[in-house]
């Protein structure tokens, strides 16, 4: 057995768990160039038991990023390509009649995994998109009235192309709110793109991560120890009030028709707490809240049409709010 696999996830010690999760960046970088913020966001989501929406144009390594994370964490992963003709049962599973026993048996769908890659989720109609709602919120699937629990850890990493592309179905607000984070995957810088092409010229195969040197550096036990440590990270009343003030300011913004709900405020507090622990502190500071505000809140607000026509974006509104809401001392 590979020595890194043997050691991954065996101690359950918070200090070791933090070091192992920090090592994910270097491990994933063997396959994906220049996407550190997205890697960090995925780790934060795992610590918070949340889900991630990855948005970017085709070809910026969204799928490769998720596969590399699963390999480095030694998690089971499955991929579903969302298409216009995909049915809900293709995701959740269904009852199948067995002629030998004359009984129906449940055949689990791809959602029964640790890390589900929902590829191009906005290519499928809302009916199939909604098949993930129960799985994401309740961590179970109900088929024929029987609830069936999903494995732990369980994370949905959904990729989507920008909604202005043809043939896409914008995700409804109720489902967007179920994603803890929305991470934007930008086009690489010139140097990063040169590095990508150089790797391919040297024989890199994105379908064979083992040959690229990606090895497990953490496991479920490390993740569980990390979650327990995050839960003990101190949040002062001032930080709680700061999060509330930011979220309430979105509801009063003249550029928005929909502000952040209390669920969004809870999510921002949780992600800031996870980020504080990842950076080596056992208490949350305002900078932790600012660092996670954009990915946690950008998909929970809705722009007014006139503001959108003027070039205003969700990110610019949130940044303006962060600049004006008083920071606790």
C-alpha positions, 0 to 999 in steps of 0.5 A: 500500500502507498505510504501516504494512503496508509497514513492518510486519515488514521490519527484523527488529531486536529493538528495533523488534520490541519496539516493534511488538509493544507497539503491538499493544495500541493497535491491538487496542483500536480493536476490543476494549475493556478486554482488555489482559491477554488481548492480552498473553497472545496475544503471549506465546504467539506469542513462545513458539510456544505455543497459547492457550485463551480461556475466558469466557461467550458475548458477551465478544469472544473471537472478535473479539479473535483476529481483531483480533490477526491483522489487526494482525499481518498473519497469515493466519487461519481460523475453525472453529466446533466443533459436535457433528457436526464431523469430524476431517477437517473440521479437518485436511483429507482426500484427495479423489478427482479423476475427471479424473486418477483420483488422490487429491489432498490438500485442506488443512483450515482448520488450514493457517493462521497463526492458527487460531481454534477457536471453542467447542472444547468443543462438539465430542466428544473425537474431533474435539478430539484432531484438533488434538493433532498439529497443536499439538504437532508442527506438522504433520498426517499424512493417509494416512501422509504428514506435512504441515508447517503454516505458521510462525508457527502458533497455535491460539487456542481459545475455550470456554464454562465447562464447567458450561454444557450441551452441552459436553465438558470437554477431556481433561488431555492436550489441556489440557496442550498449551495454553501459556496459559489466559486467562479473559475476564471480563465488562467493567466498567461503563465498558468496557461503556458504551464498547462500546455507544457504539462500536456506536451510532456505527456500529462493525462488528465484522465489518469491522475495517478500517473500525474503523481496525485496521491491521498494525503488525507482521509475521512478521519482527518476530515472528522477531526477537523470538523470537530476542531472547527466546531470549537473555534470561538465566535465572539458576539461582535463577529456574530453581529458583524455577519448579521449587519452585512446580511441585513445591508444586502436586504436594504441595497437599492441594487438588489431585489433579493437580499441574503436570508438568515440561512445565508447569514448562518452559512457565512458564519460557518465558512468564516469559522472554517477559514479561521481554523484552516489558517491556524486560529481558534477564534474568528476575526473580521478578516475571516468574514470578509474573505468568505463573504463573496463566495458565500453570498454572491449566489444568494442575492438577486440584482435589479434589472436596471442595475444589471443593465448598468453593469452592476454585479453581485460581487460589486454590491457585496464589496461595497457593503463590506466597505461600508458596514462598520468593522468590530474592533 
